[in-house]
Amino acid sequence: MVAPLTTPGSHPAPCPGSAEIAAGLAAAWALLHDAGGAVAELAQLSREPDAAPAPRDFALRAAAAGPAQLMLAEQMIDDCAAALHSGLTALIAAQEHGRDPTAAALTLWREFDRARRALLALTAPRR
């Protein structure tokens, strides 16, 4: 197997068909962060600085990481979104029933943050 040619500091060329996946990935990344923000609010966390890449930048980064990383990133985002959806539903239901969701929301936010860091590591440019 021949490695793609790159120049220092560049990314390999995205795999064929990755443009469509990357477009969906950008939207999913944005929605994931919206859900993470809602969890952070329920956890009573202050607004974090925008340290995560913008949706389009994340998608381009994932596409440039290669086909395997792109597909894995897509699956990881889907899994994290499903967990956040279930968790947010439970947190909101608890709050509506007069329960304090802060501790549970903080736990869910930490899981979101770990997943986000894993996604960033998975798609990090290779040196």
MODELLER restraints for C-alpha pairs under 7 A, 6 or more apart:
rsr = mdl.restraints
at = mdl.atoms
rsr.add(forms.Gaussian(group=physical.xy_distance, feature=features.Distance(at['CA:4:A'], at['CA:12:A']), mean=6.06, stdev=0.5))
rsr.add(forms.Gaussian(group=physical.xy_distance, feature=features.Distance(at['CA:5:A'], at['CA:12:A']), mean=6.91, stdev=0.5))
rsr.add(forms.Gaussian(group=physical.xy_distance, feature=features.Distance(at['CA:6:A'], at['CA:12:A']), mean=5.82, stdev=0.5))
rsr.add(forms.Gaussian(group=physical.xy_distance, feature=features.Distance(at['CA:11:A'], at['CA:64:A']), mean=5.51, stdev=0.5))
rsr.add(forms.Gaussian(group=physical.xy_distance, feature=features.Distance(at['CA:11:A'], at['CA:125:A']), mean=6.62, stdev=0.5))
rsr.add(forms.Gaussian(group=physical.xy_distance, feature=features.Distance(at['CA:12:A'], at['CA:64:A']), mean=5.61, stdev=0.5))
rsr.add(forms.Gaussian(group=physical.xy_distance, feature=features.Distance(at['CA:13:A'], at['CA:64:A']), mean=5.92, stdev=0.5))
rsr.add(forms.Gaussian(group=physical.xy_distance, feature=features.Distance(at['CA:14:A'], at['CA:63:A']), mean=5.17, stdev=0.5))
rsr.add(forms.Gaussian(group=physical.xy_distance, feature=features.Distance(at['CA:14:A'], at['CA:64:A']), mean=4.73, stdev=0.5))
rsr.add(forms.Gaussian(group=physical.xy_distance, feature=features.Distance(at['CA:14:A'], at['CA:66:A']), mean=6.22, stdev=0.5))
rsr.add(forms.Gaussian(group=physical.xy_distance, feature=features.Distance(at['CA:15:A'], at['CA:66:A']), mean=6.35, stdev=0.5))
rsr.add(forms.Gaussian(group=physical.xy_distance, feature=features.Distance(at['CA:15:A'], at['CA:67:A']), mean=5.73, stdev=0.5))
rsr.add(forms.Gaussian(group=physical.xy_distance, feature=features.Distance(at['CA:18:A'], at['CA:63:A']), mean=6.05, stdev=0.5))
rsr.add(forms.Gaussian(group=physical.xy_distance, feature=features.Distance(at['CA:22:A'], at['CA:59:A']), mean=4.84, stdev=0.5))
rsr.add(forms.Gaussian(group=physical.xy_distance, feature=features.Distance(at['CA:22:A'], at['CA:60:A']), mean=6.57, stdev=0.5))
rsr.add(forms.Gaussian(group=physical.xy_distance, feature=features.Distance(at['CA:22:A'], at['CA:63:A']), mean=6.19, stdev=0.5))
rsr.add(forms.Gaussian(group=physical.xy_distance, feature=features.Distance(at['CA:23:A'], at['CA:59:A']), mean=6.83, stdev=0.5))
rsr.add(forms.Gaussian(group=physical.xy_distance, feature=features.Distance(at['CA:25:A'], at['CA:59:A']), mean=5.66, stdev=0.5))
rsr.add(forms.Gaussian(group=physical.xy_distance, feature=features.Distance(at['CA:25:A'], at['CA:74:A']), mean=6.30, stdev=0.5))
rsr.add(forms.Gaussian(group=physical.xy_distance, feature=features.Distance(at['CA:26:A'], at['CA:55:A']), mean=4.42, stdev=0.5))
rsr.add(forms.Gaussian(group=physical.xy_distance, feature=features.Distance(at['CA:26:A'], at['CA:56:A']), mean=5.21, stdev=0.5))
rsr.add(forms.Gaussian(group=physical.xy_distance, feature=features.Distance(at['CA:26:A'], at['CA:58:A']), mean=6.69, stdev=0.5))
rsr.add(forms.Gaussian(group=physical.xy_distance, feature=features.Distance(at['CA:26:A'], at['CA:59:A']), mean=5.10, stdev=0.5))
rsr.add(forms.Gaussian(group=physical.xy_distance, feature=features.Distance(at['CA:27:A'], at['CA:55:A']), mean=6.70, stdev=0.5))
rsr.add(forms.Gaussian(group=physical.xy_distance, feature=features.Distance(at['CA:28:A'], at['CA:77:A']), mean=6.95, stdev=0.5))
rsr.add(forms.Gaussian(group=physical.xy_distance, feature=features.Distance(at['CA:29:A'], at['CA:55:A']), mean=5.68, stdev=0.5))
rsr.add(forms.Gaussian(group=physical.xy_distance, feature=features.Distance(at['CA:30:A'], at['CA:55:A']), mean=5.63, stdev=0.5))
rsr.add(forms.Gaussian(group=physical.xy_distance, feature=features.Distance(at['CA:32:A'], at['CA:81:A']), mean=5.97, stdev=0.5))
rsr.add(forms.Gaussian(group=physical.xy_distance, feature=features.Distance(at['CA:35:A'], at['CA:84:A']), mean=6.73, stdev=0.5))
rsr.add(forms.Gaussian(group=physical.xy_distance, feature=features.Distance(at['CA:36:A'], at['CA:109:A']), mean=6.56, stdev=0.5))
rsr.add(forms.Gaussian(group=physical.xy_distance, feature=features.Distance(at['CA:36:A'], at['CA:112:A']), mean=6.62, stdev=0.5))
rsr.add(forms.Gaussian(group=physical.xy_distance, feature=features.Distance(at['CA:39:A'], at['CA:88:A']), mean=6.74, stdev=0.5))
rsr.add(forms.Gaussian(group=physical.xy_distance, feature=features.Distance(at['CA:39:A'], at['CA:105:A']), mean=5.76, stdev=0.5))
rsr.add(forms.Gaussian(group=physical.xy_distance, feature=features.Distance(at['CA:39:A'], at['CA:109:A']), mean=5.91, stdev=0.5))
rsr.add(forms.Gaussian(group=physical.xy_distance, feature=features.Distance(at['CA:40:A'], at['CA:109:A']), mean=6.09, stdev=0.5))
rsr.add(forms.Gaussian(group=physical.xy_distance, feature=features.Distance(at['CA:42:A'], at['CA:101:A']), mean=6.63, stdev=0.5))
rsr.add(forms.Gaussian(group=physical.xy_distance, feature=features.Distance(at['CA:42:A'], at['CA:102:A']), mean=5.84, stdev=0.5))
rsr.add(forms.Gaussian(group=physical.xy_distance, feature=features.Distance(at['CA:42:A'], at['CA:105:A']), mean=5.84, stdev=0.5))
rsr.add(forms.Gaussian(group=physical.xy_distance, feature=features.Distance(at['CA:43:A'], at['CA:102:A']), mean=4.40, stdev=0.5))
rsr.add(forms.Gaussian(group=physical.xy_distance, feature=features.Distance(at['CA:43:A'], at['CA:103:A']), mean=6.62, stdev=0.5))
rsr.add(forms.Gaussian(group=physical.xy_distance, feature=features.Distance(at['CA:43:A'], at['CA:105:A']), mean=4.69, stdev=0.5))
rsr.add(forms.Gaussian(group=physical.xy_distance, feature=features.Distance(at['CA:43:A'], at['CA:106:A']), mean=4.78, stdev=0.5))
rsr.add(forms.Gaussian(group=physical.xy_distance, feature=features.Distance(at['CA:44:A'], at['CA:102:A']), mean=6.61, stdev=0.5))
rsr.add(forms.Gaussian(group=physical.xy_distance, feature=features.Distance(at['CA:61:A'], at['CA:123:A']), mean=6.10, stdev=0.5))
rsr.add(forms.Gaussian(group=physical.xy_distance, feature=features.Distance(at['CA:62:A'], at['CA:69:A']), mean=6.68, stdev=0.5))
rsr.add(forms.Gaussian(group=physical.xy_distance, feature=features.Distance(at['CA:62:A'], at['CA:70:A']), mean=5.17, stdev=0.5))
rsr.add(forms.Gaussian(group=physical.xy_distance, feature=features.Distance(at['CA:62:A'], at['CA:123:A']), mean=4.97, stdev=0.5))
rsr.add(forms.Gaussian(group=physical.xy_distance, feature=features.Distance(at['CA:63:A'], at['CA:70:A']), mean=5.51, stdev=0.5))
rsr.add(forms.Gaussian(group=physical.xy_distance, feature=features.Distance(at['CA:65:A'], at['CA:123:A']), mean=5.55, stdev=0.5))
rsr.add(forms.Gaussian(group=physical.xy_distance, feature=features.Distance(at['CA:65:A'], at['CA:125:A']), mean=6.56, stdev=0.5))
rsr.add(forms.Gaussian(group=physical.xy_distance, feature=features.Distance(at['CA:69:A'], at['CA:122:A']), mean=6.54, stdev=0.5))
rsr.add(forms.Gaussian(group=physical.xy_distance, feature=features.Distance(at['CA:69:A'], at['CA:123:A']), mean=6.56, stdev=0.5))
rsr.add(forms.Gaussian(group=physical.xy_distance, feature=features.Distance(at['CA:73:A'], at['CA:119:A']), mean=6.23, stdev=0.5))
rsr.add(forms.Gaussian(group=physical.xy_distance, feature=features.Distance(at['CA:80:A'], at['CA:115:A']), mean=6.98, stdev=0.5))
rsr.add(forms.Gaussian(group=physical.xy_distance, feature=features.Distance(at['CA:91:A'], at['CA:101:A']), mean=5.66, stdev=0.5))
rsr.add(forms.Gaussian(group=physical.xy_distance, feature=features.Distance(at['CA:91:A'], at['CA:105:A']), mean=6.84, stdev=0.5))
rsr.add(forms.Gaussian(group=physical.xy_distance, feature=features.Distance(at['CA:94:A'], at['CA:101:A']), mean=6.41, stdev=0.5))
rsr.add(forms.Gaussian(group=physical.xy_distance, feature=features.Distance(at['CA:95:A'], at['CA:101:A']), mean=6.05, stdev=0.5))
